[in-house]
Amino acid sequence: MQIKRRGYSIISNKVKASTALIIMIGIVSLFADYTYEGGRSILPQFFTTTLGGSVFLLGIVLGAAEFFGYAFRLVSGKIADKTHGYWILIFLGYAMNLFALPLLAITGNYILAIFLIFAERVGKGIRAPPKDYIISEVAEEGKMGKAFAINEILDQTGAILGPLSVSLILLYESSYRAAFAFLAIPATVAIAFLVIVFIKYTRLKQRKTVARQLSIMPFRKFVIYSIAIAASAAGTYQVSFMLVTAQGVLSTYLIPLIFLVAMAGEGIFGFAFGLLYDRIGRKLVYLGLLFSLSIPILLLGFGLYFLFLGALMLGAATGIQDTVMRSVVGSRIKKEKRGYAFGVFNALYGFGLMASSITVGYLFYSLPDILIYVVAMQTMAFIALSISFKE
């Protein structure tokens, strides 16, 4: 009996250490999102008003940057699996990701701004697959959804605090540049916590028990699944265009609150559905398609309340993308290929976001045409998703 108690104590300690590490990674994500989501909440306005770029150019830049960022995940995921240099890529990626947008405070033209926008997205692309791999590796047995859910709720807490802080700075300073400069503070804090996480990770002993894995998804069906998610992303009306629309409706310092609502929705829904994934499974992905479909329908209301409700539905859609959709990859792909799988998944997802940015940017002044496009993309996603889930 004593041996059993001791064995239970060892397992319990490992579970606690694993959960603590997941929370610490989430704290890094909190300050990281505080930084770049705070910056992204005013980036469209800064780009189109202060720097003089057009809405169409904004759509192209954001879409292309998003695509390059996600496409680079394919490269970093492959490198991570081959070299096992997960932490080198994580540190490099976070450094680029976090300090690019604060540098907009001293940017005088939109050409340099475009470079920094690309640097921020590519940095996130470099660190995302190895970070997702680390989360999936230390997750408790049968708790993959919970691991991504914890990271998501902390991640989105930062995504709420960032736009809120920026809104307050704009209220008192009326300066986009002051807001960007302030974001260098949470960026530095995020790097400090990342160092602590690395130290704790290296001290965490490898589990003696092998975590149970759900049935492996064949690579062909995994690609179809990733294409389905990409199609859904392509049919998502992104928050950047809501922020541009809001310029004619809200005061400047209130516009970031739309971004805040989207981030709050992403955190709340992402956390809830991440926990549900461990009980219900991959069919929760279908809800993400419905949420994306609802956004342009709500915006047809042309009212302030519909704008905020549309932002909330966008948050719900992206929350599922960040937890449930990634949990499917983490729980159904072999460990030795998981970094590359996350790279493939994210590269295709990024292509979808680029298609969304460019298409919606082009159709920006015709919401009915946008709705037709969104319906077509979500229908395509539903068909592909059904094929990938068919046993």
N, C-alpha and C positions, 0 to 999 in steps of 0.2 A: 504493500500500500504506500509505503514511504517513497518507493521508486516512482510510482505513478504520480504522486504529488510533485515530486521534483521535476519529472518530465513535463507535467502540466505547467509548472512554474517557468521552465525554460521557454516553452512554446508561448506562454502568455507574455513573457518579457519581449520576445521577438515580435509578437503582434503589436505590443505597445510601441516598440522602437520603430516598427514599420509605419504605424499610424502617425507617430510624431514626425517622421521624416516626410511623409506625404503632406502634413500640415506646414512644415517648414518650407517645402517646395512651393506650397500655396502662398505663403507669405512673400516669397520672392516674386511670385506672379502678381500678388496684390500691388506691390510697389512698382513693378514693371508696367502693369496696366494703368496704374495711377499716372505714370509718365506718358506713355504713348497714346492712351485713349484720351487723356486730358488734352494732349496736343492735337489729336485727330478731331476732337469736338469743335475746334476753331480753325482747323486747316482749310476747309472749303471756303469759309468766309475770308480768311487771310489771303488765300490764293487768288480769289476773284475780285476782292476789293482793294486791299493794300498793294498787292503785287500786280494786279491788272490782268490776270489770266481769264480766259473765257470758261463758261460752264462746260462746253464740249471738250476743251483742252483738259479741264479738270477730270472729266470722265475718262479720257484716254490715259492720262498720267496715273490716276488712281487704279484703273483697271490693269494697265501694263505693269505697274509696280507690284500690285497684288499677285499678278501671274508670275512675275520673276521671283517674287518671294516664295510662292508656293512651289514653283518649278525647281527652285534651288533646294527644296527639301528632298527632292529625289536624289540629288547629288550628295547632300549631307547625310541622308539616311544610308546610302550605299557606303559612303566612307566610314560612317560610324560602325556598321556591321563588319566591315573588312578590317578596320584598324582597332576597333574597340576604344577609340579615342573619344568617347562620348563627352567627357567633361571639358576637353579642349574646345570642342565645337560649341558646347553650351556657353562657356565663358566668352569666346570670340563673338558668338551670335548676340548675346546679351549686351556686350559693349557697343556693338554697332546699333542694335535695336533701340537702346535706351538713350544714347546721347545725340542721335541724329536730329530729332525734332527740337530739343532745346536750342540747337544751333541755329534754328530758324530765327531766333531773336536778333541775330546779327546779319541776316540775309537781306540783300537789297534788291534782288530781282527774282523772277520766277524760274529762270534757268537753273540757278544754284539751288533753289527750293526743290526743283524736280530731282536733282541729284540726291538731296538729303531724304526726300520721300522714298526714293529707290533704296537708299542705304538702310533706312529704317525697316523696310519690308524684307529686304534680303537678309538683314541681321536676324530677323525673326525666323526666316526660312532656314538659316543655318542651325539655330539652336532648337527648333521645334521637334524634329524627329528624335534626336538623342534625349531630349527632355521627356517626350512621350514614352520612349523606351524605358527610361529610369522609373517613371511612374508605374508602368505596367509590370516592371520587374519587382518592385518592392510592394506591390499591392497584395493584400491578404488573399488567401485562397477563396475563390468564388465571390470576390468583392471588387472586381475590376470597375464596375459602374460606380461604386462608392468612392474609389480612389480618384477617378476623374471628376466625380461630383464635388468632393472636398476641394480639389484644386480649382474647379470652376467657380464655386461660391466665393472663395477668397480672391480669385482672379477678378471676378466681377465686382467685388467690394471695392477694389482699387479702381476699376473702370467707372464706378459711381463717384468715388471721392475725387478723381482727377477732373472730370467735367465740372463738378460742383465747385472745386477750388478755382478753376479757370473762370467760372461764371462770377465768383466773388471778386476776383482780380479785375475782371472787365467792368464790374459795377463800380469799383472804387478808383481804378486807374485808367479805364477806357483804353487799354493798350494791349494789343495782341502780343507785341514783343515782350512786354513785362511778364505775360502769362507763360510764354515759351521759356523764358529765362528761369522762372520759378521752378519749372519741371526738372531742372538739373538736380534739385535736392532729392526728390524721391528716386531718381535714377541712381544716385550714389548710394542711397540706403539699400536699394535692391541688390546692387553688386556686393555690398557688405554682407547681407544675409545669404547670398549665393555662396560666399566663401565658407560661412558656417555650415550650410547644407553639405558642401563638399567634404568638410572635415567629418561630419556625422555619418555621411554615407560610407566613407572609407573605414569607419569603425564598426559599421553594422556587419555582423558576421553572416555568412551565407546560410540560408536555411538548410536544415538536414532533410526536411521533407520536400518533395517535389510538388509544386502547386498543380492542382487539377486543371486541365484545359478542356474547353468545350470542343466539339467535333471540328476538325480542321476544315476550313473553307478552301476548296480547290482554287488554284491561282486564276483559272479562267473565270470562275464565278466572282472571285475577288475583284478582278478588273471590271466586270460588268457592274458589280456593286459600286465601285469607285466612279464609274461613268454615270451611274444613276445619281449619285450625290453631286457630281459635277453639273449635271443637267438641272438639278434642283437649285444649286447655287447660281447658275446662269439665269434662272427665273426668279431671282430674289431682288426686290427693290431695296437698294442699300440706303443706309442712314445718311450718307453724304448728300444725297439728293433731297432728302427731307430737310436737311439743314439749309440748303440753298432755297428751297420753297419757303421755309420759315422766315427768311429775310424780309419778306413783304408782309408778314403777319405779326412777328414778335419783336420786341426790343433786342438789341444786340446782346446784352448780357443774359437774356433769358433763353436764347437759342441753344446754348450747350445743354440746357435741361432736357431737350428732346433726346439728345445723345445719352444723357443720364438715364432717362426712362428705358431706352433700348438696352443699356447695359444692366439695369436693374432686372429687367425681364429676362435677359440672358442668364444672369446669375441665379435667380429664383427658379425659373423653369429648368435650367441646366442641372441644378442641384437635385430638384425633385425627380426629374426623369432619369438622371444618373443612378439614383437609388432604386428607382423602379426597374431599371434595366436588369439588375441582379435577380429580380423576381419574374419579370415578364419576358425580357429578352429583346431581340432585334426588331420585332414588329413595331416597336415604338418609333422607329425611323419614319414610318408613314406619317406620323403626326407633324413632323418637320415640313413635309410637303404641303400639308393643309395650312399651316401657319404662314408659309411663304405665299401661298395663293391668296390669303386673306388681305395682305398688305395693300396692293393697288385697289382692291375693292373698297377698303375703308377710306383710302385717300380720295375716292370719287365723291366723298361727302364734302370736300373742299372746306372743312371747318377746322378750327384749332383743336377741338377735342378728338376729331378723327385723325389728326396728325400725330397726336400723342398716343392714341390707341394703335395706330399703325406702327409706331416705334416700339410699343410693347410687344406686338405680334412679331416684329422683326427680332426682338430679343428672344422670344420663345423659340423661333426657328433656329437662330444661331446657337442658342443654349443646347438644343438637341444635337446640333452638328458638333459642338465641342465636347459633349459627354457621350451620348448614346452611339453616335456614328463612329467615334474613335474607340469606344469600348468594344464594338464589334471587331475592329481590327486587332485590338490588344488581346482579346480573348479567343480569337479563331485563327490566328496566324502563328506559325512556329516561332519560337523565341529567337532562333538564329537568323531568321529572315524578317523579323518584326520591324527593325529600323528602316530597312528598304521598303517594306510594305507601307509604313507610315509615310515614307517619301513619295511613293507612287500615288497613294490616296490623296495626299495634300497637293501634289503637282496637278492632278486632274481637277481637284476642287478649286485650285487657284485659277486654272484655265476657265472654269465656270464663272468665277467672280469677275475675271477680266471681261468675259463676254457680256456679263450683266452690266458692268460699268459703262462699257462702250455703247451697248445697245440702248440702255436707258438714257445715257447722256445724249445720244442722237435723237431719241424719241421724247425727250424731256418735256416738251410743250404739248404732247398729245397723250394724255393719260389713258384714253380708251385703247390706243394702239399698244401701249405698254401692257395693259391688261390682257389683250389677245396674246401677246408674246409670252407673258408669264404663264397663262393657262397652257399654252403649247409646251413650254419647257417642263412644267410640273407633271403634265400628262406623260411626256416622254420619260421623266424620272420614275414615275409610278410603274410603267411597263418594265423598264430595265430592272428596277428594284424587285419586282415580282419574279422575274426570271432568275435573278441572283439568289433569291431566297428559296426557290423551288428545290426540294430535296431530290 
